[in-house]
């Protein structure tokens, strides 16, 4: 396809999408998730670090 479709195709964006994929998946019937708040905060901090490089 030609032209600018407005989609982001940089490595950092793909890294972030890969890390966010599945963050809301339940671990079990208790209501807990596979990834807790601490893990999400760490991923956000890493994303911010990657964006400033």
BAFI-473282 format. One record per residue (C-alpha): x, y, z. Coordinates in steps of 0.1 Angstrom, whole numbers, padded with zeros to 4 digits, always signed. Layout:
XYZ...
***
This chain:
+0000+0000+0000+0013+0034-0008+0011+0066+0011+0010+0075+0048-0018+0057+0066-0010+0073+0099+0000+0041+0116+0030+0041+0139+0057+0016+0129+0086+0022+0153+0103-0003+0175+0092+0014+0207+0055+0013+0197+0057-0024+0189+0075-0030+0222+0047-0012+0241+0020-0031+0222+0037-0064+0230+0039-0055+0267+0003-0043+0269-0012-0073+0251-0029-0095+0277-0026-0072+0307-0063-0074+0313-0064-0112+0312-0079-0127+0344-0056-0151+0363-0085-0171+0377-0120-0167+0390-0109-0146+0420-0108-0114+0399-0070-0111+0400-0052-0104+0368-0021-0120+0353-0002-0087+0356-0005-0066+0388-0002-0028+0392+0035-0030+0400+0042-0047+0368+0022-0022+0348+0040+0007+0365+0073-0009+0357+0063-0012+0320+0051+0024+0319+0084+0035+0334+0103+0015+0308+0082+0030+0280+0089+0065+0292+0126+0057+0293+0126+0043+0258+0107+0073+0245+0134+0097+0258+0163+0079+0242
***
